[in-house]
Amino acid sequence: MAFIPQDQNPSMKPSFWGSADGNDEALLDALNQVVDRGAESLMILSCSANNHSAQHLSGGLKSCAIPVCRAVFPSVFFADKKLDTGFIIVGLPFSISVKSYSLNDSTFEVDGAAVLHGYTNNKSQDLLVFIDAMANTTEAFISKLFESIGGGMDVIGGGAGSVDFIQNHAYFPVQVC
């Protein structure tokens, strides 16, 4: 989940990188190029058919010194193309706050202050949420999230995972990033 405060310079634009190449080297190369272009945070949307290697990606992602919000989907859309393999990297020209929750246990607590990273103002705020579509506690998490953060915030997101109904990581594993 990523919190995006809207007090940024409106003339700043994100950069986008899309590739149908689903290998680890292509992802790490693109990540480095987007960071070199001045991104202050990243959003990575990757296809589940890529079968990224946590071991291979760990060094490159851990060395990334900016916040990364990441999720895996059956397909992603870039421009007018549907990609069943590959990825999209969005380089954001501002820093986001990223918070991850484990939905393996229904006893989790959603801390609104931690989600919002202590950010409060009267301007528009957005919350980007990618949730594991196969998790058993999805509904409970969404309820606790809205109870915790209250109203006045635009929430954007979707269910991450694959369509094979086999429970896999819907996100790059925490030890990778």
C-alpha positions in Angstrom: 0.0 0.0 0.0 1.3 3.4 -0.8 0.2 6.8 0.5 0.5 9.6 -2.1 0.2 13.2 -0.6 -1.0 15.7 -3.2 1.0 18.7 -2.3 3.6 18.1 -5.0 4.4 20.4 -7.9 1.7 19.8 -10.5 4.2 20.3 -13.3 6.1 17.3 -12.2 5.2 14.2 -14.3 5.8 10.5 -13.7 7.9 8.5 -16.1 6.7 5.1 -17.4 8.6 2.1 -18.6 6.8 -0.9 -20.0 8.3 -4.1 -21.3 6.9 -7.4 -22.6 10.3 -9.0 -21.5 9.6 -10.8 -18.3 13.1 -11.8 -17.2 14.8 -10.5 -14.1 17.6 -8.7 -15.9 15.2 -6.7 -18.0 13.3 -5.6 -14.8 16.5 -4.6 -13.0 17.8 -2.7 -16.0 14.6 -0.8 -16.4 14.4 -0.1 -12.7 17.9 1.4 -12.8 17.1 3.5 -15.8 13.9 4.9 -14.2 15.8 5.7 -11.0 18.6 7.4 -13.1 15.9 9.6 -14.7 15.2 11.1 -11.2 12.4 9.1 -9.8 11.9 9.6 -6.1 9.8 6.4 -5.7 8.7 3.5 -7.9 5.6 1.5 -8.6 6.3 -1.9 -10.2 3.4 -3.9 -11.8 4.6 -7.3 -12.9 3.0 -10.2 -14.7 2.7 -13.5 -12.7 4.0 -15.5 -15.7 7.4 -13.8 -15.3 8.2 -16.1 -12.4 10.8 -13.7 -11.0 13.5 -15.2 -8.9 13.6 -13.7 -5.4 17.2 -14.7 -5.1 18.2 -13.0 -8.4 16.2 -9.8 -7.8 17.1 -9.3 -4.1 20.4 -7.5 -4.7 19.0 -5.0 -7.2 15.8 -4.2 -5.3 17.5 -4.0 -1.9 20.0 -1.5 -3.3 17.3 0.7 -4.5 17.4 3.7 -2.1 13.9 5.0 -2.9 10.4 3.6 -1.8 9.0 0.8 -4.0 5.4 -0.2 -4.2 5.1 -3.5 -6.1 2.5 -6.1 -7.1 2.0 -9.1 -9.4 -1.0 -9.5 -11.7 -2.1 -12.0 -14.4 -1.6 -9.3 -17.0 -0.8 -5.6 -17.1 -1.8 -2.9 -19.7 0.8 -0.5 -21.1 -0.4 2.1 -23.6 -2.7 0.1 -25.8 -1.1 -3.3 -25.2 -2.1 -6.1 -22.9 1.0 -7.8 -21.5 0.8 -11.4 -20.2 4.6 -11.3 -19.5 6.6 -8.3 -18.7 6.1 -5.4 -16.3 5.4 -1.7 -16.0 7.6 0.6 -13.8 6.2 4.0 -12.9 8.8 6.4 -11.7 7.1 9.0 -9.5 8.7 12.4 -9.1 7.9 12.5 -5.4 8.4 10.2 -2.5 5.6 7.9 -1.3 5.2 6.1 2.0 4.9 2.3 1.5 3.4 0.0 4.2 2.9 -3.8 3.9 0.6 -6.0 5.9 0.6 -9.8 6.2 -2.9 -11.1 5.5 -2.1 -14.6 6.7 -3.6 -13.9 10.1 -7.0 -12.3 10.8 -5.5 -10.6 14.0 -3.6 -7.9 12.1 -4.3 -4.2 13.0 -4.3 -1.4 10.5 -2.7 1.7 12.0 -4.1 4.8 10.1 -1.2 7.0 11.3 1.4 4.5 10.0 -0.4 4.2 6.7 -0.5 8.0 6.3 3.0 8.3 7.6 1.9 11.0 9.9 0.8 13.2 7.0 -2.2 15.4 7.6 -3.4 18.3 5.6 -6.6 19.5 3.9 -5.4 18.9 0.4 -6.4 15.9 -1.7 -4.7 12.6 -0.7 -4.6 9.3 -2.5 -4.0 5.8 -1.1 -2.9 3.1 -3.5 -3.9 -0.4 -2.3 -2.9 -3.7 -3.9 -4.3 -6.6 -2.0 -3.8 -10.3 -2.5 -6.9 -11.5 -4.2 -6.5 -15.0 -2.8 -6.1 -14.0 0.8 -8.8 -15.2 3.2 -8.8 -12.0 5.2 -9.3 -9.5 2.3 -12.7 -8.2 3.5 -11.6 -7.8 7.1 -8.5 -5.9 6.0 -10.5 -3.5 3.8 -13.0 -2.9 6.7 -10.2 -2.2 9.1 -8.4 0.0 6.6 -11.4 2.3 6.1 -12.2 2.3 9.9 -8.6 3.4 10.5 -8.1 6.1 7.9 -11.6 7.5 7.8 -13.0 9.5 4.9 -11.7 12.3 2.7 -9.2 10.1 0.9 -9.3 8.7 -2.6 -8.5 5.0 -2.5 -7.3 3.4 -5.7 -6.3 -0.3 -6.1 -7.1 -3.8 -7.1 -6.6 -7.5 -6.4 -3.2 -8.8 -7.1 -2.2 -12.3 -7.8 -2.6 -14.9 -10.6 -5.6 -16.6 -12.2 -4.4 -20.1 -11.6 -6.0 -20.2 -8.1 -2.7 -21.3 -6.6 -1.7 -19.2 -3.6 1.6 -17.5 -4.5 3.1 -14.2 -3.6 1.0 -11.4 -5.0 3.9 -9.1 -4.2 7.6 -9.3 -4.5 8.5 -11.0 -1.2 9.4 -8.7 1.6 12.9 -10.2 1.8 13.6 -9.0 -1.8 12.8 -5.3 -1.3 
